Protein backbone atom coordinates (compact mmCIF):
# COMPACT_ATOMS: atom_id res chain seq x y z
CA UNK A 1 0.00 0.00 0.00
CA UNK A 2 1.12 3.53 -0.74
CA UNK A 3 1.58 6.42 1.62
CA UNK A 4 -1.60 8.10 0.35
CA UNK A 5 -3.61 9.90 3.03
CA UNK A 6 -7.21 8.83 3.21
CA UNK A 7 -9.92 11.30 4.05
CA UNK A 8 -13.69 11.24 3.90
CA UNK A 9 -15.53 14.28 2.62
CA UNK A 10 -19.10 15.31 3.36
CA UNK A 11 -20.73 17.53 0.72
CA UNK A 12 -23.68 19.92 0.65
CA UNK A 13 -26.45 19.76 -1.98
CA UNK A 14 -24.32 21.84 -4.39
CA UNK A 15 -21.26 19.58 -4.16
CA UNK A 16 -19.26 21.93 -1.96
CA UNK A 17 -17.20 20.35 0.83
CA UNK A 18 -18.78 20.85 4.25
CA UNK A 19 -16.37 18.67 6.21
CA UNK A 20 -13.19 16.72 5.56
CA UNK A 21 -12.74 13.87 8.04
CA UNK A 22 -9.06 13.05 8.58
CA UNK A 23 -9.29 10.50 11.42
CA UNK A 24 -11.74 8.43 13.40
CA UNK A 25 -10.40 7.38 16.79
CA UNK A 26 -11.64 5.90 20.02
CA UNK A 27 -11.58 7.81 23.29
CA UNK A 28 -12.99 5.56 25.99
CA UNK A 29 -16.53 4.68 24.88
CA UNK A 30 -16.77 7.64 22.47
CA UNK A 31 -15.82 7.98 18.81
CA UNK A 32 -13.82 11.14 18.06
CA UNK A 33 -14.09 12.47 14.51
CA UNK A 34 -11.17 14.76 13.59
CA UNK A 35 -11.13 16.94 10.52
CA UNK A 36 -11.91 20.38 9.16
CA UNK A 37 -15.16 22.19 8.49
CA UNK A 38 -15.25 24.13 5.19
CA UNK A 39 -11.61 23.00 4.70
CA UNK A 40 -10.57 25.74 7.14
CA UNK A 41 -11.66 25.27 10.76
CA UNK A 42 -10.25 22.23 12.61
CA UNK A 43 -12.79 20.22 14.60
CA UNK A 44 -12.83 17.28 16.97
CA UNK A 45 -16.43 16.04 17.11
CA UNK A 46 -17.43 13.43 19.67
CA UNK A 47 -20.05 10.70 19.13
CA UNK A 48 -21.28 9.10 22.35
CA UNK A 49 -22.91 5.66 22.57
CA UNK A 50 -26.26 7.33 23.35
CA UNK A 51 -26.03 9.52 20.25
CA UNK A 52 -24.97 6.57 18.07
CA UNK A 53 -28.07 4.67 19.23
CA UNK A 54 -30.21 7.75 18.51
CA UNK A 55 -28.74 7.91 14.99
CA UNK A 56 -29.69 4.28 14.37
CA UNK A 57 -33.27 5.06 15.38
CA UNK A 58 -33.39 7.67 12.59
CA UNK A 59 -32.90 4.96 9.94
CA UNK A 60 -35.70 3.08 8.24
CA UNK A 61 -35.28 -0.29 6.49
CA UNK A 62 -34.89 1.28 3.04
CA UNK A 63 -32.05 3.54 4.25
CA UNK A 64 -30.34 0.66 6.09
CA UNK A 65 -30.35 -1.39 2.89
CA UNK A 66 -28.97 1.60 0.96
CA UNK A 67 -26.14 2.03 3.49
CA UNK A 68 -25.18 -1.63 3.19
CA UNK A 69 -24.90 -1.32 -0.61
CA UNK A 70 -23.28 2.15 -0.57
CA UNK A 71 -19.74 0.75 -0.31
CA UNK A 72 -20.22 -1.20 -3.53
CA UNK A 73 -21.70 1.60 -5.64
CA UNK A 74 -19.70 3.65 -8.17
CA UNK A 75 -18.59 7.15 -7.24
CA UNK A 76 -21.02 10.00 -7.96
CA UNK A 77 -20.07 13.01 -10.02
CA UNK A 78 -19.54 16.12 -7.89
CA UNK A 79 -20.85 19.56 -8.85
CA UNK A 80 -18.57 21.32 -11.31
CA UNK A 81 -17.19 18.12 -12.91
C-alpha positions in Angstrom: 0.0 0.0 0.0 1.1 3.5 -0.7 1.6 6.4 1.6 -1.6 8.1 0.3 -3.6 9.9 3.0 -7.2 8.8 3.2 -9.9 11.3 4.0 -13.7 11.2 3.9 -15.5 14.3 2.6 -19.1 15.3 3.4 -20.7 17.5 0.7 -23.7 19.9 0.6 -26.5 19.8 -2.0 -24.3 21.8 -4.4 -21.3 19.6 -4.2 -19.3 21.9 -2.0 -17.2 20.4 0.8 -18.8 20.9 4.3 -16.4 18.7 6.2 -13.2 16.7 5.6 -12.7 13.9 8.0 -9.1 13.0 8.6 -9.3 10.5 11.4 -11.7 8.4 13.4 -10.4 7.4 16.8 -11.6 5.9 20.0 -11.6 7.8 23.3 -13.0 5.6 26.0 -16.5 4.7 24.9 -16.8 7.6 22.5 -15.8 8.0 18.8 -13.8 11.1 18.1 -14.1 12.5 14.5 -11.2 14.8 13.6 -11.1 16.9 10.5 -11.9 20.4 9.2 -15.2 22.2 8.5 -15.2 24.1 5.2 -11.6 23.0 4.7 -10.6 25.7 7.1 -11.7 25.3 10.8 -10.3 22.2 12.6 -12.8 20.2 14.6 -12.8 17.3 17.0 -16.4 16.0 17.1 -17.4 13.4 19.7 -20.0 10.7 19.1 -21.3 9.1 22.3 -22.9 5.7 22.6 -26.3 7.3 23.3 -26.0 9.5 20.2 -25.0 6.6 18.1 -28.1 4.7 19.2 -30.2 7.8 18.5 -28.7 7.9 15.0 -29.7 4.3 14.4 -33.3 5.1 15.4 -33.4 7.7 12.6 -32.9 5.0 9.9 -35.7 3.1 8.2 -35.3 -0.3 6.5 -34.9 1.3 3.0 -32.1 3.5 4.2 -30.3 0.7 6.1 -30.3 -1.4 2.9 -29.0 1.6 1.0 -26.1 2.0 3.5 -25.2 -1.6 3.2 -24.9 -1.3 -0.6 -23.3 2.1 -0.6 -19.7 0.7 -0.3 -20.2 -1.2 -3.5 -21.7 1.6 -5.6 -19.7 3.6 -8.2 -18.6 7.2 -7.2 -21.0 10.0 -8.0 -20.1 13.0 -10.0 -19.5 16.1 -7.9 -20.8 19.6 -8.8 -18.6 21.3 -11.3 -17.2 18.1 -12.9 
